[in-house]
């Protein structure tokens, strides 16, 4: 999928996925933790440094916890 297609897909689903302000705020807060957690996890694994790897795994799991505990899941993953 090209960048243009990805952006078009993201924007087309925006009204459907962010129905409530709470969901939008959740994404604004949690997505940076998820992204930084992934970076820290990879850096920790590449450098064989356990502290960044553990911190990255924890931040990544925190970033995904909002999707697991959400009341309703609009998009069903296959």
C-alpha positions as CSV (number, residue, x, y, z in Angstrom):
1,X,0.0,0.0,0.0
2,X,1.4,3.4,-1.0
3,X,1.6,6.3,1.4
4,X,-1.2,8.1,-0.5
5,X,-3.5,5.1,-0.3
6,X,-2.7,4.7,3.4
7,X,-3.5,8.4,4.1
8,X,-6.7,8.2,2.1
9,X,-7.8,5.1,4.0
10,X,-7.0,6.7,7.3
11,X,-8.9,9.9,6.5
12,X,-11.9,8.1,5.0
13,X,-12.5,6.2,8.3
14,X,-11.9,9.2,10.6
15,X,-15.5,10.1,11.2
16,X,-16.4,6.4,11.8
17,X,-13.6,5.6,14.2
18,X,-13.6,8.8,16.3
19,X,-17.3,9.0,17.0
20,X,-16.9,10.4,20.5
21,X,-14.4,12.9,21.9
22,X,-13.3,10.3,24.5
23,X,-12.1,8.0,21.7
24,X,-10.3,10.8,20.0
25,X,-8.6,11.9,23.2
26,X,-7.7,8.3,23.9
27,X,-5.9,8.1,20.6
28,X,-4.2,11.5,21.0
29,X,-2.8,10.3,24.4
30,X,-2.0,6.7,23.7
31,X,-0.6,6.7,20.1
32,X,2.6,8.5,21.0
33,X,3.3,6.0,23.8
34,X,2.7,3.1,21.3
35,X,5.1,4.6,18.8
36,X,7.8,5.5,21.3
37,X,7.4,2.1,22.9
38,X,8.0,0.4,19.5
39,X,11.1,2.5,18.9
40,X,12.5,1.8,22.4
41,X,11.8,-1.9,22.1
42,X,13.6,-2.2,18.8
43,X,16.6,-0.1,20.0
44,X,16.8,-2.2,23.2
45,X,16.8,-5.4,21.2
46,X,19.3,-4.2,18.7
47,X,21.7,-2.9,21.4
48,X,21.0,-5.9,23.6
49,X,20.0,-3.4,26.4
50,X,17.3,-4.9,28.6
51,X,16.1,-1.6,30.2
52,X,15.0,0.1,26.9
53,X,13.5,-3.2,25.7
54,X,11.4,-3.7,28.8
55,X,10.4,0.0,28.9
56,X,9.5,-0.2,25.2
57,X,7.4,-3.4,25.7
58,X,5.6,-1.8,28.6
59,X,4.9,1.4,26.7
60,X,3.7,-0.6,23.7
61,X,1.4,-2.7,25.8
62,X,0.0,0.5,27.4
63,X,-0.6,1.9,23.9
64,X,-2.6,-1.1,22.8
65,X,-4.6,-1.4,26.0
66,X,-7.1,1.3,24.9
67,X,-8.2,-0.9,22.0
68,X,-8.6,-4.0,24.2
69,X,-10.7,-2.2,26.9
70,X,-12.8,0.0,24.6
71,X,-16.5,-0.5,25.0
72,X,-17.2,-0.9,21.3
73,X,-14.9,-2.0,18.6
74,X,-16.1,-0.4,15.3
75,X,-13.4,-1.9,13.2
76,X,-13.1,-5.7,13.3
77,X,-9.6,-7.0,12.7
78,X,-9.4,-10.1,10.6
